[in-house]
Amino acid sequence: MYEALRHGRKIDVLLRRNTRNDGTSEDATYTGFDIYWEDGQPAQVNLARLCGIAIHQIFGGQIPLAGSFRVQFYLVPVDDRCAPRLAVPRSLKPRRVYFERQGPMVALHLANGFCTDIVFHQDDDPRMLRWVGLTQLSHGQQQWVDMVALYGGQVV
């Protein structure tokens, strides 16, 4: 494991494709998933689909669109958008993003300020909330992180 990732928060999940959650809007196309913990138990989160922009930014656009796959996500906190990049090989493709809390929710934003549809609620699974740092943020506060996603033993 890379030393820089040891300083972050890690979560292991299984994403199972669920076409019933697919959809479109005037601005985006969505790919549906169900999220499970490593032990096969459903993760209690209000997240059932990802837009194409999020899939491209988080996974580099390279995820299976059928079946299931295991993903390890690492979030390594940084001071701000301009902080030095995570000291890992370029092949790991860390993405600079931030979480912003608004009341009982925390939303994932891309580095350019684009607010994704990835929103966690205070009633989601506590393991997921610890991972995104919801309880560490006050209303309106942001936390910048470098995110790394690995799936099926592959860097994405």
BELBELFEN-V684815 format. One record per residue. N is the residue number from 1. RES is the residue in one small letter. SS is DSSP state (H for helix, E for strand, C for the rest). OMEGA is omega in whole degrees, -180 to 180 (none if undefined). NEAR is the number of other C-alpha atoms within 12 Angstrom. Layout:
BEGIN
N;RES;SS;OMEGA;NEAR, N;RES;SS;OMEGA;NEAR
END
This chain:
BEGIN
1;m;C;-180;12, 2;y;C;-177;15, 3;e;H;-178;12, 4;a;H;-180;24, 5;l;H;180;28, 6;r;H;-179;17, 7;h;C;-177;18, 8;g;C;177;27, 9;r;E;-176;26, 10;k;E;173;28, 11;i;E;177;31, 12;d;E;179;27, 13;v;E;173;33, 14;l;E;176;27, 15;l;E;178;35, 16;r;E;-179;30, 17;r;E;178;26, 18;n;C;-176;23, 19;t;H;177;18, 20;r;H;180;14, 21;n;H;176;19, 22;d;C;177;21, 23;g;E;177;20, 24;t;E;172;15, 25;s;C;179;11, 26;e;C;-177;8, 27;d;C;-170;12, 28;a;C;170;18, 29;t;E;-175;20, 30;y;E;176;30, 31;t;E;-175;33, 32;g;E;178;28, 33;f;E;164;34, 34;d;E;-176;32, 35;i;E;180;32, 36;y;E;173;28, 37;w;E;-179;24, 38;e;C;-178;19, 39;d;C;178;12, 40;g;C;179;17, 41;q;C;178;15, 42;p;E;175;22, 43;a;C;-179;29, 44;q;C;179;22, 45;v;C;179;27, 46;n;C;-179;25, 47;l;C;-176;30, 48;a;C;-179;29, 49;r;E;179;32, 50;l;E;176;37, 51;c;E;-179;30, 52;g;H;179;28, 53;i;H;180;24, 54;a;H;179;30, 55;i;H;180;28, 56;h;H;-177;22, 57;q;H;-176;30, 58;i;H;-174;38, 59;f;H;-176;29, 60;g;C;180;25, 61;g;C;-172;19, 62;q;C;176;20, 63;i;C;178;31, 64;p;C;178;24, 65;l;C;174;21, 66;a;C;176;15, 67;g;C;-180;16, 68;s;E;177;23, 69;f;E;179;28, 70;r;E;179;30, 71;v;E;170;30, 72;q;E;177;30, 73;f;E;175;33, 74;y;E;173;36, 75;l;E;179;37, 76;v;E;-178;38, 77;p;E;175;35, 78;v;C;-176;26, 79;d;C;-178;18, 80;d;C;-177;19, 81;r;C;-175;24, 82;c;C;-180;15, 83;a;C;177;17, 84;p;C;180;17, 85;r;C;179;26, 86;l;C;-177;32, 87;a;C;176;21, 88;v;C;177;21, 89;p;C;-180;16, 90;r;H;-179;13, 91;s;H;179;16, 92;l;H;175;29, 93;k;C;176;25, 94;p;C;178;33, 95;r;E;177;36, 96;r;E;180;33, 97;v;E;172;39, 98;y;E;175;37, 99;f;E;178;44, 100;e;E;-180;36, 101;r;E;174;30, 102;q;E;-179;21, 103;g;C;-176;18, 104;p;C;-175;20, 105;m;E;171;30, 106;v;E;-176;38, 107;a;E;176;36, 108;l;E;177;39, 109;h;E;174;31, 110;l;E;-176;30, 111;a;C;180;28, 112;n;C;179;16, 113;g;C;180;17, 114;f;C;178;18, 115;c;E;179;21, 116;t;E;175;32, 117;d;E;179;28, 118;i;E;-176;31, 119;v;E;176;32, 120;f;E;-177;35, 121;h;E;-178;28, 122;q;C;178;26, 123;d;C;176;19, 124;d;C;-180;24, 125;d;C;-179;23, 126;p;H;179;19, 127;r;H;179;24, 128;m;H;-179;33, 129;l;H;176;31, 130;r;H;-178;22, 131;w;H;-179;30, 132;v;H;177;42, 133;g;C;-178;34, 134;l;H;-175;35, 135;t;H;-180;28, 136;q;H;-176;19, 137;l;C;171;25, 138;s;C;-179;18, 139;h;C;179;18, 140;g;C;-178;17, 141;q;C;178;20, 142;q;E;171;31, 143;q;E;178;35, 144;w;E;180;35, 145;v;E;165;38, 146;d;E;-178;43, 147;m;E;175;42, 148;v;E;177;41, 149;a;E;176;37, 150;l;E;175;32, 151;y;E;178;27, 152;g;C;-177;20, 153;g;C;-178;12, 154;q;E;172;20, 155;v;E;178;25, 156;v;C;none;29
END
